[in-house]
Amino acid sequence: MHELLWVMSFFTLWGLAFGPFLGGTGAVKLYFIVRFFESHWFIWITQMSHLPMEVDHDHDLSWFRLQLNSTCNVEPSLFNNWFSGHLNYQIEHQ
């Protein structure tokens, strides 16, 4: 029940913040545009430290060992640190 109240309060505040400037339809369009870019950002960030690693077969490794073998850190820089929220340090993130 608490989750439903939080979701309802989010959309109420979203409508109050953007509705007067964009109208109801514009506020809904803005929400979906933001979600579109957010989902692409999320996929880019979560996959950048998993895809470069080569994982051939399980070879009866434990889950922990397989996770360590299939992740890598992405070179740190001011941009990478900011853009990824420091998730470019994937091994330490595990």
MDAnalysis code that builds the backbone (N, CA, C; Angstrom):
import MDAnalysis as mda
import numpy as np

u = mda.Universe.empty(282, n_residues=94, atom_resindex=np.repeat(np.arange(94), 3), trajectory=True)
u.add_TopologyAttr("name", ["N", "CA", "C"] * 94)
u.add_TopologyAttr("resid", np.arange(1, 95))
u.add_TopologyAttr("resname", ["MET", "HIS", "GLU", "LEU", "LEU", "TRP", "VAL", "MET", "SER", "PHE", "PHE", "THR", "LEU", "TRP", "GLY", "LEU", "ALA", "PHE", "GLY", "PRO", "PHE", "LEU", "GLY", "GLY", "THR", "GLY", "ALA", "VAL", "LYS", "LEU", "TYR", "PHE", "ILE", "VAL", "ARG", "PHE", "PHE", "GLU", "SER", "HIS", "TRP", "PHE", "ILE", "TRP", "ILE", "THR", "GLN", "MET", "SER", "HIS", "LEU", "PRO", "MET", "GLU", "VAL", "ASP", "HIS", "ASP", "HIS", "ASP", "LEU", "SER", "TRP", "PHE", "ARG", "LEU", "GLN", "LEU", "ASN", "SER", "THR", "CYS", "ASN", "VAL", "GLU", "PRO", "SER", "LEU", "PHE", "ASN", "ASN", "TRP", "PHE", "SER", "GLY", "HIS", "LEU", "ASN", "TYR", "GLN", "ILE", "GLU", "HIS", "GLN"])
u.atoms.positions = np.array([
    [0.823, -1.195, 0.000],
    [0.000, 0.000, 0.000],
    [0.867, 1.259, 0.000],
    [1.997, 1.192, 0.738],
    [2.882, 2.351, 0.798],
    [3.492, 2.657, -0.561],
    [3.840, 1.594, -1.313],
    [4.419, 1.799, -2.633],
    [3.446, 2.520, -3.563],
    [2.186, 2.125, -3.499],
    [1.174, 2.762, -4.332],
    [1.040, 4.242, -3.989],
    [1.094, 4.580, -2.725],
    [1.018, 5.984, -2.326],
    [2.224, 6.769, -2.823],
    [3.421, 6.151, -2.772],
    [4.612, 6.828, -3.278],
    [4.522, 7.060, -4.783],
    [4.039, 6.065, -5.519],
    [3.901, 6.202, -6.970],
    [2.877, 7.284, -7.295],
    [1.762, 7.268, -6.598],
    [0.732, 8.288, -6.831],
    [1.248, 9.679, -6.496],
    [2.032, 9.799, -5.421],
    [2.571, 11.117, -5.063],
    [3.596, 11.575, -6.095],
    [4.384, 10.650, -6.660],
    [5.342, 11.018, -7.698],
    [4.620, 11.600, -8.904],
    [3.606, 10.894, -9.396],
    [2.906, 11.379, -10.587],
    [2.103, 12.635, -10.309],
    [1.614, 12.785, -9.108],
    [0.932, 14.026, -8.742],
    [1.908, 15.193, -8.770],
    [3.069, 15.015, -8.160],
    [4.073, 16.080, -8.165],
    [4.592, 16.354, -9.571],
    [4.754, 15.311, -10.380],
    [5.184, 15.493, -11.771],
    [4.169, 16.355, -12.517],
    [2.904, 16.025, -12.362],
    [1.849, 16.807, -13.016],
    [1.801, 18.238, -12.527],
    [1.999, 18.439, -11.231],
    [1.993, 19.802, -10.689],
    [3.206, 20.609, -11.144],
    [4.334, 19.931, -11.315],
    [5.557, 20.629, -11.710],
    [5.561, 20.979, -13.194],
    [5.108, 20.060, -14.039],
    [5.223, 20.273, -15.480],
    [3.896, 20.569, -16.169],
    [2.779, 20.189, -15.551],
    [1.473, 20.416, -16.146],
    [1.174, 21.870, -16.472],
    [1.449, 22.807, -15.561],
    [1.147, 24.201, -15.881],
    [1.946, 24.751, -17.071],
    [3.114, 24.219, -17.318],
    [3.948, 24.718, -18.415],
    [3.701, 23.972, -19.721],
    [3.447, 22.660, -19.624],
    [3.360, 21.832, -20.828],
    [1.953, 21.304, -21.100],
    [1.063, 21.458, -20.158],
    [-0.258, 20.865, -20.286],
    [-0.201, 19.398, -19.889],
    [-1.338, 18.776, -19.750],
    [-1.391, 17.377, -19.326],
    [-0.712, 16.442, -20.314],
    [-1.020, 16.609, -21.598],
    [-0.411, 15.756, -22.619],
    [1.089, 15.989, -22.712],
    [1.518, 17.235, -22.610],
    [2.942, 17.548, -22.665],
    [3.700, 16.963, -21.488],
    [3.091, 16.974, -20.302],
    [3.738, 16.399, -19.121],
    [3.892, 14.887, -19.279],
    [2.902, 14.224, -19.857],
    [2.983, 12.780, -20.099],
    [4.056, 12.484, -21.143],
    [4.092, 13.276, -22.222],
    [5.128, 13.090, -23.249],
    [6.519, 13.286, -22.656],
    [6.689, 14.316, -21.837],
    [7.989, 14.554, -21.206],
    [8.392, 13.374, -20.341],
    [7.457, 12.816, -19.595],
    [7.749, 11.663, -18.751],
    [8.292, 10.505, -19.584],
    [7.614, 10.212, -20.707],
    [8.059, 9.082, -21.526],
    [9.372, 9.374, -22.250],
    [9.626, 10.602, -22.620],
    [10.913, 10.961, -23.223],
    [12.033, 10.771, -22.208],
    [11.813, 11.227, -20.983],
    [12.819, 11.063, -19.932],
    [13.060, 9.579, -19.670],
    [12.007, 8.787, -19.591],
    [12.161, 7.347, -19.352],
    [12.895, 6.665, -20.500],
    [12.640, 7.109, -21.738],
    [13.322, 6.554, -22.906],
    [14.826, 6.755, -22.788],
    [15.262, 7.981, -22.514],
    [16.696, 8.252, -22.406],
    [17.297, 7.617, -21.149],
    [16.544, 7.586, -20.077],
    [17.029, 6.973, -18.846],
    [17.263, 5.476, -19.031],
    [16.375, 4.802, -19.730],
    [16.544, 3.361, -19.928],
    [17.746, 3.069, -20.814],
    [17.992, 3.883, -21.836],
    [19.173, 3.684, -22.678],
    [20.447, 3.960, -21.882],
    [20.434, 4.984, -21.063],
    [21.595, 5.278, -20.209],
    [21.861, 4.102, -19.271],
    [20.807, 3.572, -18.659],
    [20.955, 2.473, -17.711],
    [21.557, 1.234, -18.382],
    [21.071, 0.887, -19.558],
    [21.611, -0.276, -20.273],
    [23.071, -0.046, -20.629],
    [23.403, 1.149, -21.104],
    [24.792, 1.459, -21.456],
    [25.702, 1.309, -20.241],
    [25.287, 1.851, -19.109],
    [26.110, 1.827, -17.900],
    [26.271, 0.405, -17.366],
    [25.193, -0.358, -17.313],
    [25.291, -1.684, -16.717],
    [26.006, -2.680, -17.616],
    [25.970, -2.477, -18.928],
    [26.581, -3.436, -19.831],
    [28.030, -3.111, -20.175],
    [28.466, -1.874, -19.967],
    [29.819, -1.502, -20.377],
    [30.896, -2.268, -19.619],
    [30.586, -2.750, -18.448],
    [31.594, -3.482, -17.684],
    [31.373, -4.992, -17.722],
    [30.397, -5.453, -18.494],
    [30.146, -6.887, -18.594],
    [30.416, -7.436, -19.993],
    [30.111, -6.681, -21.019],
    [30.216, -7.201, -22.379],
    [31.637, -7.440, -22.866],
    [32.640, -6.642, -22.467],
    [33.973, -6.863, -23.038],
    [34.640, -8.157, -22.590],
    [34.170, -8.745, -21.519],
    [34.836, -9.934, -20.994],
    [34.374, -11.170, -21.758],
    [35.302, -12.071, -21.973],
    [34.986, -13.303, -22.677],
    [34.693, -14.403, -21.661],
    [33.487, -14.886, -21.698],
    [33.093, -15.998, -20.840],
    [32.675, -17.120, -21.776],
    [33.488, -18.150, -21.833],
    [33.272, -19.226, -22.790],
    [32.209, -20.195, -22.277],
    [32.539, -20.915, -21.254],
    [31.611, -21.859, -20.635],
    [31.785, -21.747, -19.128],
    [30.851, -22.312, -18.411],
    [30.865, -22.234, -16.955],
    [32.075, -22.947, -16.353],
    [32.467, -24.062, -16.895],
    [33.588, -24.847, -16.386],
    [33.457, -25.146, -14.897],
    [32.236, -25.327, -14.444],
    [31.949, -25.665, -13.052],
    [32.523, -24.668, -12.053],
    [32.494, -23.416, -12.410],
    [32.941, -22.367, -11.490],
    [31.793, -21.980, -10.569],
    [32.124, -21.527, -9.389],
    [31.088, -21.029, -8.487],
    [30.527, -19.721, -9.045],
    [29.353, -19.352, -8.579],
    [28.724, -18.117, -9.044],
    [29.653, -16.922, -8.802],
    [30.246, -16.868, -7.627],
    [31.130, -15.753, -7.274],
    [32.314, -15.678, -8.226],
    [32.937, -16.801, -8.500],
    [34.104, -16.828, -9.384],
    [33.722, -16.437, -10.812],
    [32.576, -16.906, -11.275],
    [32.110, -16.559, -12.607],
    [31.829, -15.059, -12.718],
    [31.270, -14.467, -11.663],
    [31.020, -13.026, -11.674],
    [32.328, -12.247, -11.760],
    [33.323, -12.669, -11.032],
    [34.615, -11.983, -11.079],
    [35.284, -12.137, -12.442],
    [35.099, -13.282, -13.075],
    [35.696, -13.500, -14.393],
    [34.977, -12.742, -15.491],
    [33.717, -12.392, -15.282],
    [32.936, -11.776, -16.349],
    [32.730, -10.281, -16.164],
    [33.435, -9.663, -15.251],
    [33.307, -8.220, -15.081],
    [34.676, -7.562, -15.190],
    [34.646, -6.282, -15.518],
    [35.899, -5.537, -15.612],
    [35.636, -4.079, -15.238],
    [36.670, -3.417, -14.823],
    [36.577, -1.988, -14.578],
    [36.727, -1.243, -15.898],
    [36.061, -0.106, -16.009],
    [36.199, 0.770, -17.161],
    [37.143, 1.885, -16.753],
    [38.007, 2.281, -17.675],
    [39.025, 3.272, -17.348],
    [38.421, 4.515, -16.694],
    [38.923, 4.882, -15.514],
    [38.372, 6.053, -14.831],
    [38.802, 7.352, -15.510],
    [37.879, 8.273, -15.543],
    [38.128, 9.640, -15.991],
    [37.046, 10.491, -15.347],
    [37.194, 11.789, -15.393],
    [36.161, 12.647, -14.805],
    [34.806, 12.371, -15.448],
    [34.788, 12.208, -16.776],
    [33.523, 11.954, -17.458],
    [32.969, 10.581, -17.102],
    [33.798, 9.522, -17.193],
    [33.308, 8.174, -16.882],
    [32.813, 8.073, -15.449],
    [33.532, 8.668, -14.524],
    [33.101, 8.636, -13.124],
    [31.750, 9.315, -12.946],
    [31.583, 10.480, -13.573],
    [30.329, 11.217, -13.439],
    [29.200, 10.507, -14.174],
    [29.446, 10.134, -15.428],
    [28.400, 9.571, -16.279],
    [27.886, 8.247, -15.729],
    [28.764, 7.446, -15.166],
    [28.358, 6.137, -14.677],
    [28.000, 6.126, -13.197],
    [28.179, 7.247, -12.514],
    [27.923, 7.259, -11.081],
    [28.893, 6.359, -10.337],
    [30.102, 6.264, -10.839],
    [31.188, 5.440, -10.298],
    [30.918, 3.948, -10.432],
    [29.984, 3.542, -11.289],
    [29.793, 2.116, -11.558],
    [30.810, 1.602, -12.560],
    [31.714, 2.474, -13.027],
    [32.786, 2.008, -13.897],
    [33.809, 1.205, -13.099],
    [33.728, 1.271, -11.780],
    [34.551, 0.422, -10.911],
    [33.740, -0.825, -10.595],
    [33.507, -1.655, -11.610],
    [32.582, -2.763, -11.504],
    [33.050, -3.829, -10.522],
    [34.331, -4.141, -10.511],
    [34.806, -5.213, -9.626],
    [34.607, -4.807, -8.170],
    [34.890, -3.562, -7.843],
    [34.671, -3.099, -6.478],
    [33.184, -2.996, -6.167],
    [32.369, -2.776, -7.202],
    [30.920, -2.670, -7.052],
    [30.316, -4.022, -6.686],
    [30.899, -5.109, -7.177],
    [30.370, -6.442, -6.923],
    [30.333, -6.675, -5.442],
])
